[in-house]
Amino acid sequence: MIRTTAAAALLLVPGQTFVPVVSAQEPAGEPASGEDVTGQALRVFFDCQSRFCNFDFYRREIPFVNYTRDRQDAQVHLLITSQETGAGGLLFALDFIGREEFEGLDDRLEATTRANLAEEQVLSQVAGQIKLGLMRYVARTPLAAQIRVQFEQMLGDQAVATPESDPWNFWVFRVRGNASYFARELTDFLFVSGSLSANRVTEGFKLLTSVSARYTENNFETSDTTTVTSTTESYDAAAFASWGLGEHWGLGGQGSVSHSSFSNEDLVIRLAPAIEFNLFPYSESTRRQLRFVYSVGLNVIDYIEQTVFLKTEETLPDHRFQVALEVRQPWGSSRAAIEAVQHLNDLGKNRLVANGGIDLRLFKGLSLDLDVGLARIRDQINLEAGDATEEEILTRQRELQSDFEYNFRVGFSYTFGSIFSNVVNPRFGGSTRFFIREF
Protein backbone atom coordinates (compact mmCIF):
# COMPACT_ATOMS: atom_id res chain seq x y z
CA MET A 1 0.00 0.00 0.00
CA ILE A 2 1.33 3.42 -0.98
CA ARG A 3 -0.06 6.80 -0.04
CA THR A 4 1.45 10.10 -1.05
CA THR A 5 0.64 13.78 -0.94
CA ALA A 6 3.40 14.78 -3.35
CA ALA A 7 2.64 17.32 -6.04
CA ALA A 8 4.94 15.55 -8.52
CA ALA A 9 3.89 12.41 -10.38
CA LEU A 10 6.31 9.50 -9.81
CA LEU A 11 6.94 6.33 -11.79
CA LEU A 12 7.51 3.13 -9.78
CA VAL A 13 9.80 0.47 -11.20
CA PRO A 14 10.18 -2.75 -9.16
CA GLY A 15 13.84 -3.32 -8.33
CA GLN A 16 14.98 -0.44 -10.54
CA THR A 17 15.96 3.22 -10.21
CA PHE A 18 13.18 5.79 -10.12
CA VAL A 19 12.81 9.18 -11.76
CA PRO A 20 10.04 11.76 -11.40
CA VAL A 21 7.92 13.52 -13.98
CA VAL A 22 7.86 16.97 -12.42
CA SER A 23 5.03 19.36 -13.15
CA ALA A 24 5.46 21.89 -10.34
CA GLN A 25 8.88 23.21 -11.25
CA GLU A 26 11.33 23.25 -14.14
CA PRO A 27 13.85 20.39 -13.92
CA ALA A 28 17.50 21.08 -13.17
CA GLY A 29 19.67 21.91 -16.13
CA GLU A 30 22.01 19.44 -17.81
CA PRO A 31 25.53 19.41 -16.40
CA ALA A 32 28.42 20.33 -18.62
CA SER A 33 30.05 17.43 -20.46
CA GLY A 34 32.30 15.47 -18.12
CA GLU A 35 31.25 17.50 -15.08
CA ASP A 36 31.22 15.56 -11.79
CA VAL A 37 27.99 16.41 -9.98
CA THR A 38 28.17 13.77 -7.22
CA GLY A 39 29.39 16.45 -4.82
CA GLN A 40 26.16 18.34 -5.52
CA ALA A 41 23.96 15.36 -4.65
CA LEU A 42 21.02 15.87 -2.33
CA ARG A 43 22.04 15.95 1.34
CA VAL A 44 19.80 13.70 3.45
CA PHE A 45 19.64 13.15 7.20
CA PHE A 46 18.46 9.58 7.85
CA ASP A 47 16.36 9.51 11.04
CA CYS A 48 14.93 6.03 11.63
CA GLN A 49 12.77 5.31 14.70
CA SER A 50 11.78 1.75 13.79
CA ARG A 51 13.25 -1.69 14.48
CA PHE A 52 14.18 -1.93 10.78
CA CYS A 53 16.93 0.70 10.74
CA ASN A 54 19.77 -1.00 8.89
CA PHE A 55 21.57 2.16 7.81
CA ASP A 56 24.24 0.27 5.88
CA PHE A 57 21.58 -1.41 3.75
CA TYR A 58 19.86 1.86 2.86
CA ARG A 59 23.16 3.53 2.01
CA ARG A 60 23.98 0.72 -0.41
CA GLU A 61 20.52 0.69 -2.00
CA ILE A 62 20.24 4.48 -2.32
CA PRO A 63 23.68 5.72 -3.41
CA PHE A 64 22.55 8.83 -5.31
CA VAL A 65 22.34 11.09 -2.22
CA ASN A 66 24.82 12.26 0.39
CA TYR A 67 23.97 11.19 3.95
CA THR A 68 24.74 13.75 6.63
CA ARG A 69 25.60 13.08 10.25
CA ASP A 70 23.41 15.89 11.58
CA ARG A 71 20.04 17.18 10.45
CA GLN A 72 21.30 20.77 10.49
CA ASP A 73 23.51 19.93 7.50
CA ALA A 74 20.76 18.27 5.44
CA GLN A 75 18.49 19.52 2.69
CA VAL A 76 15.97 16.77 3.45
CA HIS A 77 15.24 15.25 6.86
CA LEU A 78 13.88 11.70 6.38
CA LEU A 79 11.94 10.54 9.45
CA ILE A 80 10.94 6.85 9.46
CA THR A 81 8.42 5.55 12.02
CA SER A 82 6.44 2.32 12.13
CA GLN A 83 3.74 0.44 13.98
CA GLU A 84 2.47 -3.13 13.81
CA THR A 85 -0.52 -3.97 11.63
CA GLY A 86 -3.31 -6.34 12.59
CA ALA A 87 -1.85 -9.04 10.34
CA GLY A 88 1.49 -8.93 12.16
CA GLY A 89 3.25 -6.87 9.50
CA LEU A 90 4.39 -3.27 9.76
CA LEU A 91 3.08 0.07 8.53
CA PHE A 92 6.00 2.39 7.76
CA ALA A 93 5.44 6.14 7.63
CA LEU A 94 8.16 7.96 5.69
CA ASP A 95 8.11 11.70 6.33
CA PHE A 96 10.26 13.84 4.03
CA ILE A 97 10.86 17.24 5.65
CA GLY A 98 12.40 19.88 3.41
CA ARG A 99 15.18 22.12 4.70
CA GLU A 100 17.23 25.00 3.30
CA GLU A 101 15.96 25.67 -0.26
CA PHE A 102 13.36 22.91 0.19
CA GLU A 103 11.87 24.49 3.33
CA GLY A 104 8.10 23.89 3.29
CA LEU A 105 8.36 21.17 0.64
CA ASP A 106 7.28 18.24 2.82
CA ASP A 107 5.86 14.88 1.85
CA ARG A 108 4.77 11.54 3.28
CA LEU A 109 4.73 8.02 1.87
CA GLU A 110 3.44 4.90 3.60
CA ALA A 111 4.36 1.27 2.99
CA THR A 112 2.78 -1.82 4.51
CA THR A 113 4.77 -5.06 4.75
CA ARG A 114 3.40 -8.54 5.34
CA ALA A 115 4.17 -10.64 8.40
CA ASN A 116 6.98 -13.23 8.32
CA LEU A 117 8.95 -11.49 5.58
CA ALA A 118 12.70 -11.84 5.70
CA GLU A 119 14.46 -8.71 6.98
CA GLU A 120 15.99 -8.05 3.56
CA GLN A 121 12.54 -8.15 1.93
CA VAL A 122 11.21 -5.58 4.40
CA LEU A 123 14.24 -3.36 3.96
CA SER A 124 14.02 -3.60 0.16
CA GLN A 125 10.37 -2.59 0.18
CA VAL A 126 11.06 0.39 2.43
CA ALA A 127 14.10 1.39 0.36
CA GLY A 128 11.91 1.46 -2.76
CA GLN A 129 9.52 3.86 -1.08
CA ILE A 130 12.40 6.05 0.10
CA LYS A 131 13.61 6.32 -3.51
CA LEU A 132 10.13 7.42 -4.56
CA GLY A 133 9.95 10.12 -1.92
CA LEU A 134 13.42 11.47 -2.63
CA MET A 135 12.82 11.92 -6.35
CA ARG A 136 10.90 15.18 -6.07
CA TYR A 137 13.96 16.67 -4.35
CA VAL A 138 16.62 14.97 -6.50
CA ALA A 139 14.84 16.30 -9.60
CA ARG A 140 15.81 19.80 -8.53
CA THR A 141 19.56 19.01 -8.25
CA PRO A 142 22.26 18.66 -10.93
CA LEU A 143 22.29 14.89 -10.30
CA ALA A 144 18.80 14.58 -11.81
CA ALA A 145 20.31 14.46 -15.30
CA GLN A 146 21.97 11.13 -14.42
CA ILE A 147 18.73 9.44 -13.33
CA ARG A 148 16.87 7.36 -15.92
CA VAL A 149 13.40 5.79 -15.99
CA GLN A 150 12.85 2.06 -16.55
CA PHE A 151 9.49 0.36 -16.58
CA GLU A 152 8.57 -3.32 -16.39
CA GLN A 153 5.15 -4.33 -17.66
CA MET A 154 3.25 -6.33 -15.05
CA LEU A 155 2.01 -9.56 -16.60
CA GLY A 156 -0.66 -11.96 -15.42
CA ASP A 157 -3.20 -11.47 -12.69
CA GLN A 158 -1.83 -8.77 -10.40
CA ALA A 159 -5.09 -8.02 -8.60
CA VAL A 160 -4.69 -7.13 -4.96
CA ALA A 161 -6.51 -9.37 -2.52
CA THR A 162 -9.63 -7.82 -1.03
CA PRO A 163 -11.00 -8.44 2.46
CA GLU A 164 -13.83 -10.47 0.92
CA SER A 165 -11.31 -12.86 -0.66
CA ASP A 166 -9.23 -13.32 2.51
CA PRO A 167 -9.59 -17.03 3.43
CA TRP A 168 -8.51 -16.27 7.03
CA ASN A 169 -11.09 -13.48 7.45
CA PHE A 170 -8.41 -11.20 9.01
CA TRP A 171 -7.42 -13.74 11.69
CA VAL A 172 -3.70 -13.92 12.50
CA PHE A 173 -2.23 -16.66 14.72
CA ARG A 174 1.18 -16.69 16.35
CA VAL A 175 2.95 -19.39 18.38
CA ARG A 176 6.06 -18.56 20.38
CA GLY A 177 8.40 -20.61 22.54
CA ASN A 178 11.59 -19.80 24.42
CA ALA A 179 13.96 -21.78 26.61
CA SER A 180 17.33 -20.89 28.08
CA TYR A 181 19.77 -22.61 30.41
CA PHE A 182 22.88 -21.17 32.07
CA ALA A 183 25.26 -23.00 34.38
CA ARG A 184 28.43 -22.34 36.36
CA GLU A 185 30.19 -24.50 38.90
CA LEU A 186 27.94 -23.57 41.84
CA THR A 187 24.81 -22.21 40.14
CA ASP A 188 22.47 -22.95 37.26
CA PHE A 189 19.45 -21.17 35.80
CA LEU A 190 16.53 -22.47 33.70
CA PHE A 191 13.85 -20.41 31.99
CA VAL A 192 11.02 -21.75 29.81
CA SER A 193 8.13 -19.81 28.30
CA GLY A 194 5.52 -20.23 25.60
CA SER A 195 2.56 -18.34 24.20
CA LEU A 196 -0.22 -18.57 21.64
CA SER A 197 -2.12 -15.58 20.27
CA ALA A 198 -5.04 -15.21 17.87
CA ASN A 199 -5.86 -11.67 16.69
CA ARG A 200 -8.35 -10.16 14.31
CA VAL A 201 -7.90 -6.49 13.38
CA THR A 202 -9.97 -4.47 10.93
CA GLU A 203 -10.38 -0.73 10.45
CA GLY A 204 -13.14 -0.43 13.03
CA PHE A 205 -12.75 -3.53 15.22
CA LYS A 206 -9.90 -5.23 17.06
CA LEU A 207 -9.91 -8.56 18.92
CA LEU A 208 -6.73 -9.73 20.67
CA THR A 209 -6.50 -13.07 22.50
CA SER A 210 -3.49 -14.77 24.06
CA VAL A 211 -2.43 -17.63 26.32
CA SER A 212 1.05 -17.73 27.87
CA ALA A 213 3.04 -19.53 30.56
CA ARG A 214 6.47 -19.03 32.16
CA TYR A 215 8.65 -21.15 34.46
CA THR A 216 11.92 -20.14 36.14
CA GLU A 217 14.23 -22.29 38.27
CA ASN A 218 17.46 -21.26 40.06
CA ASN A 219 19.77 -23.68 41.86
CA PHE A 220 22.51 -22.45 44.22
CA GLU A 221 25.02 -24.87 45.76
CA THR A 222 25.88 -23.25 49.10
CA SER A 223 27.97 -26.14 50.45
CA ASP A 224 29.00 -29.68 49.55
CA THR A 225 25.73 -31.01 50.95
CA THR A 226 23.28 -28.10 50.54
CA THR A 227 21.58 -26.80 47.40
CA VAL A 228 19.03 -23.99 47.48
CA THR A 229 16.37 -24.13 44.77
CA SER A 230 14.16 -21.21 43.79
CA THR A 231 11.24 -21.62 41.40
CA THR A 232 8.50 -19.32 40.14
CA GLU A 233 5.75 -20.02 37.64
CA SER A 234 2.94 -18.03 36.09
CA TYR A 235 0.33 -18.30 33.36
CA ASP A 236 -2.39 -16.11 31.96
CA ALA A 237 -5.09 -16.09 29.32
CA ALA A 238 -6.54 -12.79 28.13
CA ALA A 239 -8.89 -11.35 25.53
CA PHE A 240 -9.36 -7.72 24.55
CA ALA A 241 -11.89 -6.27 22.10
CA SER A 242 -12.28 -2.69 20.92
CA TRP A 243 -14.50 -0.78 18.52
CA GLY A 244 -13.52 2.41 16.77
CA LEU A 245 -15.91 5.34 17.18
CA GLY A 246 -14.49 7.75 14.62
CA GLU A 247 -11.01 9.25 14.46
CA HIS A 248 -10.72 10.04 18.19
CA TRP A 249 -12.86 7.65 20.28
CA GLY A 250 -12.64 3.95 21.05
CA LEU A 251 -14.72 1.56 23.18
CA GLY A 252 -13.24 -1.67 24.51
CA GLY A 253 -13.28 -4.40 27.11
CA GLN A 254 -10.90 -6.93 28.65
CA GLY A 255 -11.27 -10.35 30.23
CA SER A 256 -8.41 -12.34 31.75
CA VAL A 257 -7.49 -15.33 33.91
CA SER A 258 -4.04 -15.48 35.54
CA HIS A 259 -1.85 -17.26 38.10
CA SER A 260 1.45 -16.12 39.68
CA SER A 261 3.39 -17.86 42.44
CA PHE A 262 5.56 -14.76 42.91
CA SER A 263 2.49 -12.56 43.59
CA ASN A 264 0.75 -15.18 45.81
CA GLU A 265 -2.15 -15.38 43.34
CA ASP A 266 -3.50 -18.86 42.68
CA LEU A 267 -6.24 -17.59 40.37
CA VAL A 268 -7.32 -14.10 39.32
CA ILE A 269 -10.30 -13.48 37.05
CA ARG A 270 -10.76 -9.93 35.75
CA LEU A 271 -13.46 -8.26 33.62
CA ALA A 272 -13.12 -4.59 32.68
CA PRO A 273 -14.82 -2.39 30.05
CA ALA A 274 -12.92 0.73 28.94
CA ILE A 275 -13.26 3.90 26.87
CA GLU A 276 -10.49 5.86 25.13
CA PHE A 277 -10.14 9.35 23.67
CA ASN A 278 -7.15 10.27 21.50
CA LEU A 279 -6.64 14.01 21.13
CA PHE A 280 -4.97 13.46 17.75
CA PRO A 281 -6.60 11.48 14.90
CA TYR A 282 -5.70 7.79 14.84
CA SER A 283 -4.37 8.31 11.31
CA GLU A 284 -1.47 10.29 12.85
CA SER A 285 -0.61 7.58 15.40
CA THR A 286 2.85 6.82 14.00
CA ARG A 287 3.94 10.40 14.78
CA ARG A 288 1.90 11.49 17.80
CA GLN A 289 -0.69 10.21 20.27
CA LEU A 290 -2.28 11.69 23.39
CA ARG A 291 -4.61 9.05 24.83
CA PHE A 292 -7.01 9.29 27.77
CA VAL A 293 -8.24 5.85 28.92
CA TYR A 294 -10.74 5.03 31.67
CA SER A 295 -11.85 1.56 32.76
CA VAL A 296 -13.90 -0.03 35.55
CA GLY A 297 -13.10 -3.63 36.48
CA LEU A 298 -14.14 -6.51 38.72
CA ASN A 299 -11.48 -8.88 40.12
CA VAL A 300 -12.18 -12.30 41.64
CA ILE A 301 -9.04 -13.47 43.47
CA ASP A 302 -8.04 -16.77 45.09
CA TYR A 303 -4.73 -16.57 46.98
CA ILE A 304 -2.13 -19.33 47.37
CA GLU A 305 -1.36 -18.44 51.01
CA GLN A 306 -3.29 -16.29 53.45
CA THR A 307 -2.54 -12.60 52.94
CA VAL A 308 -1.45 -9.97 55.45
CA PHE A 309 -5.14 -8.97 55.59
CA LEU A 310 -6.09 -12.55 56.58
CA LYS A 311 -7.74 -13.20 53.21
CA THR A 312 -7.66 -16.42 51.20
CA GLU A 313 -10.07 -15.13 48.55
CA GLU A 314 -11.96 -11.92 47.77
CA THR A 315 -13.86 -9.99 45.09
CA LEU A 316 -12.67 -6.44 44.40
CA PRO A 317 -13.99 -3.72 42.08
CA ASP A 318 -11.55 -1.08 40.86
CA HIS A 319 -11.22 1.72 38.34
CA ARG A 320 -8.24 2.97 36.36
CA PHE A 321 -7.37 6.16 34.52
CA GLN A 322 -4.39 6.65 32.22
CA VAL A 323 -3.00 9.55 30.23
CA ALA A 324 -0.28 8.64 27.72
CA LEU A 325 1.66 10.87 25.33
CA GLU A 326 3.89 9.68 22.49
CA VAL A 327 5.55 12.10 20.08
CA ARG A 328 8.08 11.51 17.30
CA GLN A 329 9.37 14.66 15.65
CA PRO A 330 12.52 15.83 13.83
CA TRP A 331 13.94 17.15 17.12
CA GLY A 332 13.65 13.67 18.68
CA SER A 333 10.99 11.66 20.48
CA SER A 334 9.25 11.79 23.83
CA ARG A 335 6.91 9.57 25.82
CA ALA A 336 5.11 10.05 29.10
CA ALA A 337 2.31 8.27 30.96
CA ILE A 338 0.45 8.63 34.24
CA GLU A 339 -1.80 5.84 35.52
CA ALA A 340 -3.93 5.82 38.65
CA VAL A 341 -5.57 2.65 40.05
CA GLN A 342 -8.01 2.67 42.97
CA HIS A 343 -10.11 -0.01 44.70
CA LEU A 344 -13.74 1.09 44.80
CA ASN A 345 -14.56 -0.80 48.03
CA ASP A 346 -11.60 0.81 49.85
CA LEU A 347 -10.43 4.09 48.34
CA GLY A 348 -7.31 4.02 50.49
CA LYS A 349 -6.03 1.08 48.44
CA ASN A 350 -4.54 2.72 45.36
CA ARG A 351 -1.49 3.02 43.14
CA LEU A 352 -0.10 5.96 41.17
CA VAL A 353 2.48 5.31 38.45
CA ALA A 354 4.29 7.90 36.32
CA ASN A 355 6.99 7.31 33.76
CA GLY A 356 8.45 9.09 30.80
CA GLY A 357 11.44 9.57 28.60
CA ILE A 358 12.88 11.82 25.94
CA ASP A 359 15.45 11.45 23.20
CA LEU A 360 16.36 15.04 22.42
CA ARG A 361 18.71 16.55 19.86
CA LEU A 362 19.88 19.59 21.81
CA PHE A 363 22.04 21.11 19.08
CA LYS A 364 24.37 20.04 16.31
CA GLY A 365 25.98 16.74 17.27
CA LEU A 366 24.68 16.58 20.88
CA SER A 367 21.81 14.29 21.93
CA LEU A 368 20.29 13.63 25.36
CA ASP A 369 18.51 10.41 26.35
CA LEU A 370 16.50 10.45 29.58
CA ASP A 371 14.11 7.92 31.20
CA VAL A 372 12.45 8.16 34.59
CA GLY A 373 9.77 6.20 36.42
CA LEU A 374 8.10 6.52 39.82
CA ALA A 375 5.30 4.61 41.54
CA ARG A 376 3.52 5.20 44.83
CA ILE A 377 2.17 1.85 46.07
CA ARG A 378 -0.78 1.54 48.46
CA ASP A 379 -2.53 -1.59 47.14
CA GLN A 380 -0.42 -4.67 47.93
CA ILE A 381 -3.37 -6.69 49.22
CA ASN A 382 -1.90 -9.89 47.78
CA LEU A 383 1.17 -10.08 50.05
CA GLU A 384 1.62 -13.38 51.84
CA ALA A 385 1.24 -13.25 55.63
CA GLY A 386 4.37 -13.74 57.73
CA ASP A 387 7.93 -12.53 57.30
CA ALA A 388 9.88 -13.55 54.23
CA THR A 389 12.89 -15.76 54.86
CA GLU A 390 16.38 -14.64 53.85
CA GLU A 391 16.33 -17.30 51.14
CA GLU A 392 13.03 -15.98 49.70
CA ILE A 393 14.34 -12.41 49.67
CA LEU A 394 17.65 -13.23 47.99
CA THR A 395 16.13 -15.53 45.36
CA ARG A 396 13.05 -13.34 44.71
CA GLN A 397 10.56 -16.14 45.35
CA ARG A 398 7.82 -13.84 46.66
CA GLU A 399 6.68 -10.26 46.35
CA LEU A 400 7.83 -7.99 49.19
CA GLN A 401 6.12 -4.99 50.76
CA SER A 402 7.15 -1.61 49.35
CA ASP A 403 5.64 1.87 49.48
CA PHE A 404 7.34 3.03 46.28
CA GLU A 405 9.36 2.09 43.21
CA TYR A 406 11.56 4.34 41.10
CA ASN A 407 14.08 4.18 38.30
CA PHE A 408 16.19 6.72 36.46
CA ARG A 409 18.47 6.59 33.44
CA VAL A 410 20.35 9.34 31.65
CA GLY A 411 22.73 9.28 28.73
CA PHE A 412 24.15 11.59 26.12
CA SER A 413 26.20 11.43 22.95
CA TYR A 414 28.23 13.98 21.06
CA THR A 415 29.48 13.42 17.53
CA PHE A 416 31.77 15.67 15.53
CA GLY A 417 33.89 15.45 12.41
CA SER A 418 32.88 14.90 8.78
CA ILE A 419 29.23 15.73 8.12
CA PHE A 420 28.91 12.96 5.52
CA SER A 421 28.46 9.26 6.28
CA ASN A 422 28.11 7.54 2.90
CA VAL A 423 30.82 4.90 3.23
CA VAL A 424 29.92 1.34 4.25
CA ASN A 425 32.73 -0.87 5.58
CA PRO A 426 31.46 -4.07 7.28
CA ARG A 427 34.86 -5.69 7.95
CA PHE A 428 35.07 -7.45 11.34
CA GLY A 429 31.43 -6.54 11.98
CA GLY A 430 32.14 -2.91 12.76
CA SER A 431 32.69 -3.66 16.45
CA THR A 432 35.53 -2.78 18.84
CA ARG A 433 34.68 -5.61 21.24
CA PHE A 434 37.08 -8.01 19.53
CA PHE A 435 40.01 -5.68 20.23
CA ILE A 436 39.04 -3.71 23.33
CA ARG A 437 38.12 -5.30 26.63
CA GLU A 438 34.89 -3.86 28.00
CA PHE A 439 34.64 -3.37 31.75
N, C-alpha and C positions, 0 to 999 in steps of 0.2 A: 504494500500500500504506500502510495506517495501522495503527499499533499504539499502544495507550494503556493506562496503568495507573490512570487517573483513577477516583475513586469515583463521580463524577457522570456521568449519562448525557447525551450531547450530540447535538444534531441538526445534520446537515451539509446546507447548502444551497448548491449550486454558484453562485458569483458573487454570493451574497447575504450579509446579516448573519446571525450565528449567535446563538443564545441557549441556555442550558443548562436541563435539567430536573433540579433539584437534589434529591437525596434525603437527603444527609448533614447538611444544616443548613437552618434556616429562611431563606428569601430576605430580602433587605434590604427595609425598609419603603418605602412610597410616599413620595416627597418632597411637601412642601406645594405647593399650587397656585402656579405661577409661580416656584417656587424654582429657582435656577441651581445645578446639582450638578456642572457640568463641572470646577470646582475641586476636587471630591472624587473625581475619576476615579482609577482605579488607577495607581499610579506604577510604571513599568517601566524597568529598565536593559537596554538592547539590547546584547548581547555576541555578536557574530558572528565566528566563526573559520572562515570558508568563503570561497571566491572569489565567491560570490553574496551580497554584503553591501551592497546598495544601500539605505542607510539612508533616503534621501529617498523611495524607492518605498514602503517599509514604513510610513513615517510617514503618507503619503497614504492608503494602503490601510487602515490601522488607526488611525483618528482618535479612537477612544473611550477612549484611555488617555493619560496624561501620561508622556513619555519623560524620564528623568533623565540627567544628565551623569555621575553617579557611582553605583556600585552601593550605596554606603552610604545613599543617599537613596531607594532603591527599596523597594517592597513585594514585587516579583517580579523576580528576576534571570533573564532569558531568555538561555540559552547555546545557540548554534547551531553545530554542527560537521557536517562532511560527509566522505564518502569515495566514490571512484569505484566504480560497480558493474561487473560483468562485461560488461554490454551497452553500456558507455560513458556511462551516465547517472550520476546521483548519488543517494546515500542520505543524507538529511538527518536528523540527530538533534536534536530540539528539547527541551532540558531546561528545565523551569520550576521554579525554586528559590524557595520562599517565604521571605519575610523579614518582620520586624516581627510583626504579628498573624497572618501566614500562615506563620510559622516552623514547619518540619516538614511543611508541605503542599506536597510536591514532586510533579512529574509528568513524563512523557516521551511525546512523540509522534514518530513517524517518517514520513517521506514519501520516496518513490522517484520520481525523474523519469526520463524517457526520454532517450536520446542525441539530439543534433541539434535540441533544442527551442530556440526563440528565448529570449533572456534574460528577456524579459517573461513568457513562459509559465512558466518556472522560478520566477521571483519570485512570480507570482500563485499558483502551487500552494503554495509555501512560506508565503505570506501567509495562505492559507486555513487551513493547519494551525496557524499561530500564533493566529489568531482562535479556533479550537477550544480550544486549550490555555489561552487567557486567560479563557475564559468561566467556568470554575469559580471564578476569583478575582473577576471583574467582578460575578458574581452576588451577591457579598457586599458590594457597595458601593452607595451611593445611585444610581449611574448605571444600575444594572440595570433600573430601572423604565422606562428609555427604550430598551431593547433589545427588539426584536420578532422573532418566528420567522416565516420564510417557507419554504415547501417546494415544490419542483418535482417532479412525478411523472416518473420516468424511463420513457420510452417506447421500444418496440422491443427488439431483442436487445442487452442490456447485459452479456452474459456476459464475464468476464475470460478472456483467453487463458491456456491451460494449457501447461506445457512440452511435452505430447504434441502440441499443435496448432501449435507453433512451426515454421514452414517452414524456418527457418535452423538449427534444432537447437542454439540457443545460440551460434552462431558470430557474431562481430562483426568486420567488416573496416574498416580505416581507411587512407586514403591521404593523405599530407601532402607539401607542396612549399614551398620557401622560396627566394627569391633577393633579393639586395640589392646595390646598386652605389652607391658614394660617390666623388666626385671633387673635387679642388681643382687649383690650377694646376700643382703639382709632384708630386702624388700621386693615386692612385686605388686603390680597394678593391673586390673582387668576392667575393661569397659565394653559393654555391649548395648546397642540400641537399634531400634527398628521402627518404621512408621509406614503407614498407608494413607493416602489422601485421594479423595474423589471430589472434583470441583466442576461447577458449571457456571460460566460467566457470560452474560450477554450485556447489551448496552444498558438495559434497565433493571436487570436482576442478577444477583450473585448468590451462589450457594457453595459454601466451603465446608467440607467434612474431613476429619482426620482421626486416626487411631495411632498411638505411639506408646512405646515402652522403653525403659532404660534400666540398666543394672550396673552397679559399680562395686568392685571388691578390692580392698587393700589388705595386704598381709605384711606385718612387721615382725621380724625375728628379734626379740629383745634379749634373748639369752640362748644358750644351747638347748634349753628344754622348754622355752616359752615363746609362743607366737601369738601376736595380737591380730585379730581379723576384724575388719570393718566393712560392712556391707550396707548399701542403700539401694532401694528399688522404687520405681514409680511407673505409673501408666496413666493414660488419659484418653478419652474419646470425646470429640467436640464437633458441633455443627453450628454454622453461622449462616444466616440468610439476610439479604438486604435488598431493598427496592429503591430505585432512583426516583426522586420526585422533582424532576427538573435539573437545572444546572447547579443548584446550590444545596438542595435538601436530600436526605436519605433516611429511610426507615429500616430498622433491622432488628434482629433478635438472635440470642445465643442459647444453646443448651449444651451442657457438658457433664461428664462423669470422670472422676479422677481419684487416684490413690497415691500417697507419698509417705514412705516410712520416715524420711527426714523431718517432715512437717507434722508427724503424729496423726495423719489423716488416713483412716482405713478406707473410707468412701465419702466422696463429696459429690452431690448432685446439685447443679446450678441451672436456673432458668432466668433469663434477663432480656427483656425488650429494650431497644435503644433508638434514639433519634440523633441525627447529625445535621449540622449546618456548616457549610464551607463558604467563607466570605468570598473566595475567588471561584470562578467557574471551574467545574471538574475538568474541562478541556485544557486548562492551564496547569494541571496537576504536576507535570514534570518539572515546572519551573517554580511554582509557588502554591502553598496551601496554608490556610488558616482555618482549622476545624474546631468546632464546638460540639462535644458529644455528651449526651446525658442518658443514663440507663438506670433502671430499677430492677433489682434481682432478688431471687429467693434461693437460699442455700440450705440444703439438708445434709448434715454432717454426722458421720459416725467415726469416733476417734479410736485409735489403736490402744492407747493407755489413757487413764483418767487425766483430765487437764488440771491446771492450777486452779480452775474455777469449779472443780469437782464435777465435771461433766464428762459423760461417755458418749453422749449424742445430743444434738440440738438442731433447731430450725431457726434460721436467721434471715430476716430481710435486710437489704442494704440498698444504697443508691450511690452512683458514681458520676462525677463530672470531670471532663478533661478538656483542656485547651491546648492545641498543638500547632506550632508554626514551623513550616519548612520553606526555605527560600534558597534558590540557586540563581545567582546573578554573576555578571562579569567580574565584580569585585571579590567574589568568593561565594561561600554558602554558609547558612546558619540554620539552626534547629533549636527549638525550645518547646517544652511541654510541662504543664502543671496538671496533676491529677489529684482529686480529693475523693476519698472513700469513707462512708459513714454507715454504721449499723443503725437501722431505724428503730429497733427496740431498745437501744442504749446509745444515745447520741454521743456519750463520752468515749465510745469505742470508735476510733477513726484513724485514718492515715492520710498524710499529705506528702506528695512526692513532687519534686521539681528537678528537672534536668535540662541541660542545653549545651550547645557547642557552637563554635564559629571557626571557619577557615577563612581568614581575612588577608587579602593582599594590601598591606599597609602603603607601600610605595614601591617603586621600581626595584625588583629583586628581593624584597623582604616580605615574608609571609608569616602570619601568626596562627597557630592552631590551639584552640582552647576548648576543654570539655569539663563540665562540672555537674555534680548530682548531689541532691540532699533529700532525705526523707525523715519526717517526724512520725514515729510509730507509736500508736496507742490502741492497737487492735490484735495483739497476739493472744487470742483466746484459745489457740490450738496447742499451746505449750504443755508438754508433759509434766505432771506433778512430780515433785521431788527434785533434789539437786542432781545436776549432771556429773557423772564421774570424770576424772581426769582423762581417762581413755576416750570417752565420748566427746569431750571437748577437743582433744588433739586430733582425733580422726574424723571430726565433723559428722558424727552419726545422728545427731539430733539438733533441731533448731534451738537456739539460745535466746534468752530475753535480751532485748535491746530497745532503748528509747529513740535511737536515731541511727541513720546510716549516711555516709557521705563519701564522695570520691572527687578527685580533682586531677586534671592532667593539663599540662601546658607544654607547648613546643614551638619552635620557630625555625625558619630557614632563611638564609641569605645567599643569593647567587649573583656572581658578577663575572665579567669577562665578555667573550664574543656574544653578540646578540643573536647569532644564527645557530641553528642546531639541526642541520640537514644530514650530517654524516651518520651512517649506521655502521657500527663495527661490533659484531657479536662475539669476537674471539674470547675464549675462556669464560663465556657467559656474562661478561660485563660486571663481574663481582670482585671485590677486594678480599673476600673471606678466605680465598685459597692462599693468599700471601700474607694477610695481616691477621694476627690473633685478636679476637674480640673479647673484651673483658666485661 
